[in-house]
Amino acid sequence: MIHAVFLIPLFPLVGFAVLAPLGRRLGNPLAGWIATAAVAASFVVTCIVFAGLFELAPAHRSFTQTWWNWFSADRLHVTAGALVDPLSMTMAAFVTGVSTLIHLYSIGYMEHDPQFSKFFVYLNLFVASMLLLVLGSNLVMTFLGWEGVGVCSYFLIAFWFDRPSAASAGKKAMIFNRIGDAGFLLAMFLTFERTGSLQYLTIFHRLGHVGSDSLIAIALLLFLGAAGKSAQLPLYPWLADAMEGPTPISALIHAATMVTAGVYLMVRINPILHAAPAAAHVVAIVGALTAFLGATIACAQSDIKKILAYSTISQLGYMFLAVGVGAYVAAIFLMLTHAFYKALLFLGAGSVIHAMNDEQNTKAMGGLRKLMPITAVTFLIAWFSIGGIPPFSGFWSKGEVLLNAYGYSAWLYGLGALTALLTAYYLGRCYMLTFSGQARWVEARPSGDGHQVAAAGPAGEPASSPAEQKAGQPALHPHDPGWVMTLPLVVLAVASVFGGFIDLPFHPNFIFLERWLDPVVGHSLFNGHFSVATEWTFALVDAAIALLGVAIAVTLWRSAVNRPEVEPTFLQRAWYIDWGYDRLLARSSTMLAVAISAVVESKIIDGAVNGVGSLFRNSGGVLRRAQTGYVRNYALGIMAGVVVLLAYLASRAFT
């Protein structure tokens, strides 16, 4: 069954092919169950292939499966096929696994949406594209999936396109990603020109014949593509606006699929980065700065989904920091655990938004812990995991990144450690504002005649002041969702707790992930040669940093709603970077386009076209006077021509 890898992307493609024409007829919830079953089948096949690959000796855990010859042009020969190795199968396993849970959750979350079936059409196509991306045996196949997830993300972010903000967010995501894609394309052109191939294994085999400058250029151009897809400086602003899509989409894009594609690409080309250390250094610096920037912005956001969006940007920065310092296993380790707890955070946020009648402002929530116990507990687990509290999964994966960063550069470690402190703090702030303290909303309770009346919050506390209540907003009755939405929360919570045990650094027998990925990254893996005592020391420091962040969050936000001193305006406005892009690029380019339209388009281009038309029209007006319609005029003209011709011939005879 190891050669059944072609079925992995095929199942969601079949789901897409069935639902595209028939989804509306199948209706709700059948269309959702078919889409979920398609991705679940893909997950099952992935597990079978994964197990078959695991049974092979490490040196034989890599093969290329060719599906067909795609196209040829002179020296360029491109095949459609899959590169099956530990890295691609690890990616396929967590993509299909987490996507299955998100599909299941979406059946409940999108239950009342009139475009229910279309939503699942896009979901299946999205997953199929992501699987082509991670399984592709060459850069062209990867780029095909790369563009597929880009297009589907546009459809899904702008799913509620009747909202101007959603339509604008979809366009913004598309534009920023196209900037990165230009780098990807240029990298492919340069790679083929230098190596004569776009097959990964062939490229890596021929790196010895490529100059260092070319290797640096290829690596940096691919990193530009990765920065666009994975929201790194300076191409990160689209990710925060992507929150306009349905919450399950936020979980799918921000946790297990599209935004991790850039990290996967950088790990896939690890031989190139190893041969171009200058480019790897750039990747590490950009990753560290992005991690810190995203964390600072998240500290001052009130929208629960935007907190998680900037958190994603920050965590992706951690992954690129790991890639840049050569800690490729740590990058994949963090990617795996991040998929668990970030999907859990977004789905938990979706449960809260669902219960609060689409309210997303955490400062209009509070007191939900007793009313939504399952959501509250699972959200707490996700907070402790991403914050790095031992023994949750994030403690192990983030600790690996920081340890390797210290071995590479002390200042990169310092920036990463400070980011870790902020991470534990801002997720704690989010949890306290959402689930603890006083209820800042109007709860509904049944009256004696069966009607709903407004009631106070828990424990008799005032529900909200009149100024805090939205005019015309119905009274609420928050509660945990049904099992279709709750089951994914529980499964992801369990994975968030125990997911870190796949790579424990304290004993050689427990580094399962490192041994699994060794055939792919072992030859270029950074090894700081840390002693066990050093690793334990850093682990204790990491735990202390995480606990300090939790303590600060609980102390500041346990009973407070607003603390302007720790929420400065420049952080609420995301360092004004997006605002600067709007003023310096978007509006200036719009003004330039208007000026070009008024001057170049209207006066030069249109003037030239209209001038040619006027020339021929006027010329025709003059020439048509010769067409009188009288035979005597034409005969006179002929005779005049004969006289001129005879005079010319006579003059030639006498010369």
NORKA-V856554 format. One record per pair of residues at least 4 apart in sequence whose C-alpha atoms are under 6 Angstrom apart, sorted by sequence separation. I is the first residue (numbers start at 1). J is the second residue. If there is no record, write none. Layout:
# NORKA-V856554
i->[I;I]
j->[J;J]
This chain:
# NORKA-V856554
i->[16;19;26;27;33;37;46;72;86;89;93;94;95;96;106;107;122;131;132;139;142;149;153;154;155;187;191;192;223;226;227;231;232;249;250;251;252;253;264;270;286;290;320;323;329;334;338;339;344;350;354;368;369;375;383;385;394;395;405;406;413;431;432;446;447;456;457;483;488;492;495;514;518;521;553;554;571;576;580;581;582;583;584;585;596;597;598;599;600;601;602;603;604;606;607;614;616;620;26;72;136;161;192;227;231;253;254;322;323;353;384;390;446;447;456;457;570;582;601;136;161;192;301;353;388;389;446;456;457;504;71;228;273;353;369;385;388;406;445;456;504;23;53;70;158;385;386;405;444;445;503;70;133;158;298;322;385;444;503;69;70;444;502;503;68;402;443;444;502;68;133;158;298;319;443;67;132;133;157;67;66;130;65;129;154;294;65;64;439;64;129;294;295;15;129;294;63;442;62;441;15;62;126;291;440;441;61;290;439;440;12;126;291;11;12;290;291;348;230;288;229;287;11;187;444;230;443;444;229;287;288;442;443;444;8;187;287;345;442;443;187;226;387;184;284;387;183;184;284;183;184;283;341;183;281;180;181;280;383;180;88;2;46;88;180;2;177;83;177;43;82;83;43;82;83;82;81;304;233;303;232;303;304;139;220;302;40;138;216;302;39;138;215;138;216;334;36;333;173;172;240;369;36;366;368;366;367;240;365;366;367;330;366;367;330;362;366;367;169;362;366;367;169;366;366;32;365;364;166;322;256;255;157;31;255;157;255;251;24;23;251;20;19;247;393;393;396;16;392;393;372;393;16;371;372;16;12;13;378;12;9;407;9;424;428;437;355;421;425;429;421;424;425;428;424;432;292;299;421;425;344;344;340;389;341;340;389;388;387;95;329;326;327;326;274;300;300;301;300;297;297;108;108;105;105;101;86]
j->[20;23;30;31;37;41;50;76;90;93;97;98;99;100;110;111;126;135;136;143;146;153;157;158;159;191;195;196;227;230;231;235;236;253;254;255;256;257;268;274;290;294;324;327;333;338;342;343;348;354;358;372;373;379;387;389;398;399;409;410;417;435;436;450;451;460;461;487;492;496;499;518;522;525;557;558;575;580;584;585;586;587;588;589;600;601;602;603;604;605;606;607;608;610;611;618;620;624;31;77;141;166;197;232;236;258;259;327;328;358;389;395;451;452;461;462;575;587;606;142;167;198;307;359;394;395;452;462;463;510;78;235;280;360;376;392;395;413;452;463;511;31;61;78;166;393;394;413;452;453;511;79;142;167;307;331;394;453;512;79;80;454;512;513;79;413;454;455;513;80;145;170;310;331;455;80;145;146;170;81;81;145;81;145;170;310;82;82;457;83;148;313;314;35;149;314;84;463;84;463;38;85;149;314;463;464;85;314;463;464;38;152;317;38;39;317;318;375;259;317;259;317;42;218;475;262;475;476;262;320;321;475;476;477;42;221;321;379;476;477;222;262;423;221;321;424;221;222;324;224;225;324;382;225;324;224;225;324;427;225;134;49;93;135;228;52;228;135;229;96;135;136;97;136;137;137;137;360;290;360;290;361;362;198;279;361;100;198;276;362;100;199;276;200;279;397;100;397;238;238;306;435;103;433;435;434;435;309;434;435;436;400;436;437;401;433;437;438;241;434;438;439;242;439;440;107;440;440;244;401;339;339;242;117;342;245;343;343;117;117;346;121;121;350;496;497;500;121;497;499;479;500;124;479;480;125;124;128;493;128;128;528;131;546;550;559;478;545;549;553;546;549;550;553;550;558;419;426;549;553;489;492;492;543;496;496;546;546;546;256;514;525;526;526;524;567;571;572;572;571;574;484;485;484;485;488;517]
